[in-house]
Each structure stands twice: as structure tokens, then as C-alpha cells.
């Protein structure tokens, strides 16, 4: 099952092709689900109030809508490029926050393991599994951060969605502006014809 559909109910294929002008930038879907799930030991019940995942929150935003609004309002390639850079920077910041939270939690789990070691072998094994999962998540997040610097990886889904929206907004603006200019041109032509007609009759 596609990870985006499973976690967010999003069909990721909608963002893999961008029109117009074939602006698609491929991104890797080989992402472990632990990136977006709260790490917990096997058998533990999900807490009612889990810690917020900044990476998941970043990915869930409506970037196509935001891109459309910016494309329609600003219709500038410089704005588009600046926004894409800002999105990549925001993604890396979200990854850094998530990494810090996971590393902090790993340290807490290690300390807890020391406290219960010798008292419950079962709990020690569960904590070991949790720590192992968290360390794997750290590796994958670091890889995603590195990929984003090379315009690759998970962040490109966001970039593609924003760019698609931006281009649609730009196209709609240009279309509407074209018809406005046509109408203004026709209005000026009618006025010129009217004045010319008045001048013609005044000379008789």
C-alpha cells in the first residue's frame, strides 16, 4: 500500500506528473513508515495524545492550493523559485526537529532500560526493539535531509504539488488578463470609431 495513502489518505500519484511543460521531478517512495508514526514498543497501546510529528505535519499541507494562490497573485518565476527553496529549507528544519525529538527519546529509553535491567527481561527486550526502530528512523530521516539538498527524495512530492498549483494559477491569471486586454482594446476601438464619426460629420 502506498505510504501516503496509508498514512494521510493521499494518492501520491496525483503529484507525480505536473502540467504544463512536463515539470515532474521524480521522488523516491522507498520510505519506511516509521518516519511518520510515533515509535512504540510492540504490544504497547497507542497513546490518546501522541507527540506531534513535524515531518508529517509538513507533508499534510495543501501545497497545490498554496501554489495556485501564489501563481495567480504573483505570476513570477522568481517567486516560484524562491518559494521552492523556502519549502526545502522548511522540510530540512522539520527533519531536524524530529531528529532531535527522537534522539532525546532514545536517551530516555536507554536510561529506563538501565533502571529495569535485571527486573524484567521482557521489558528490556521491548525497549531494545523500540530503540532499534528509533535508530532506523534516524538513519532514514538523515537520508531524506541529504536527498533534499540534491532535489531528490520525499520533499519533491511537496515541490511538485506546489509547482503544479503555481503553474495553474499563472495560467488562469494570464487567460483572464488576456480577455481583459481584449475587452479594453475593443472599448478603445469603439471610442475611436465614435470620435472619427463625429469628426467626419462635423466637416460636412
N, C-alpha and C positions, 0 to 999 in steps of 0.2 A: 504494500500500500504506500502510495506516495506520502512522504513525510509531512508536507504542507497540508494535504487533505486530511491526514490522520490527526494532526495537532490543531490546526486552525480551521479546518473545513474549507481550505482554499485549493482550487485547482491550479497547480503551478504551471501547467502547460499554457495557460492563457497569457503568461508573461514571457514565454519563450520565443514568440515571434512578434516583431514590432513593425508596424507600418506607420508612415510610408517609408520607402527607401531602404528596406531591409536593415534596420538598425539593431537587429538582435545581437546581443552579446551572450554567449553561452555561459552557463554556470553549472557547477557540479552539484549533483543531487546525492552524492555518496556521503551523506551526513548522518552520524549516529544520533538517534533520538534523544540520548541523554543531554544533548545540547539544550533542549527545550523543556526538559522535565526536571522536577525537583528530585535530587538524588535521595534515595532512601534505601535502607537495607531490605532484603527480601522478606516478605511477610509482614512488614510494617504497614499500618493503615495510613491512608493519606490524611494529612492534617487539614482541618477545615480552612485554616488561613495559612497558605504557603507563602514562602518568600517570593517577591516579585522577581521575574527573570528579565533583566533589561534587554537582552538579545531578542527574546520572544516578543516583548512589547514593541521593540523597534520594528520587527518584521511584520507585525499585525496592522500597522498603519495603512491608510488608503493612499498609497503613493500615486496611483494613476489619477485620482481625483485632484490631488495636490498639484501634480504636473499639469493637468488640464487648466487649472486656475491660473498657474504661473505663465503657461504658454499663451493663454488668451490675454492676460493682463500686460505682459512684458514683451512677448514676441521678439526675444533677443537670444542669439546663440551664446553670447557671453553669459547671460543669466542662466541658461541651461547648463553650461559647463561649470559655472561656479556652484550651482546647486548640487550637481553630481559630486563634485569634490567635497562639499559640505556633508552630503549623505554618507560618503565613505568614511569621513572623519568621525561622524556621529556613530557609525557602526563600530568602528575601532574603539571608541570611547565606551560604548555599551559592552563590548567584549572585555575591556579592561576592568570594568566594574564587576562583571560576572566572574572573571577570573579571581579578583580579589576576594569576593564573597566565598567562592568555592575553596580557595586556599585557606581562608580563615576557618571554614567549616572542617576541612581536613585536619587542621591542627587541633581543633576541639575534639574531634573523634579520636585522634591519637592519644590525647590526654585521658579521655574517657576509657579508652582501651587499657591503658596502664592501670587505672583505678580498679577495673573489674577483672583484670587478668588473675587467674587462679581461683576466681569465684564462680565464673560461668563460662565454660568453654564454648557453649552455644552462642552466647552474646559476643564473645571475642570473634568468632567466625563471621557473624553478621556484620560486625563493624569492619572487619577486614575486607569483606565484599563491598561494603559501602565506600570505603576509602579507595579501593581499586577502581570502582566505577567513576568516582570523582576525579581520580588522576587521569583516567582515559578521557574524560570530558575536558580537562585542562589541556591535554595534548591536542584535541580536535579544535578547541577554541583558538589556541595559539596558531594552529594551521590556517584557520579561517581568517584570522587577523593578517597573517602573512599573505594569503591569497588576495585579500582585498587591496593590498598595495600593488599587486600585479594585475588589477582589474579582473579578478577571477574569483570563483567561489560563491558562497551564499549571498553576499552583498549585491551581486549582479542581478539577482531577481528584483531587488528594490530599484536598482538603477534602470533596468529595463521597463518596469512598470511606470516609473516617473517619466522616463523619456517618451514612452508611448503616449501618456496623457498630455505631456507638453506639446508634442507634435500635433495632436488632435486639436488642442486648444489654439495653437498657432494657425492651423488650417482653417478653423472656424472663424477666427478673427479676420484673417485675410479674405475669406469669402464674403463675410459681412461688410468689410471695409470696401471691397471691390464694388458691391452693389450700391453702397452709399456714394461712392465716387461717380458711378454711372448716373445715379439719380441727380447728383449735383451738376454733372455735366449737361444732362438733359434740361435741367432747370435754367442754366445759364444760356443754353442754346435757344430756349423758348423766349427768354428775355431779349436776347439779341435780335431774334426774328421780330418781336413785337416793336422794338425801337426802330429797327430798319423799316418796318412797315409804316410807322408813324412819320419817319423822315421822308419816305417816298411819297406819301400822300400830301405832306406839307409843301412839297416842291411843285405840286400841280396848281 
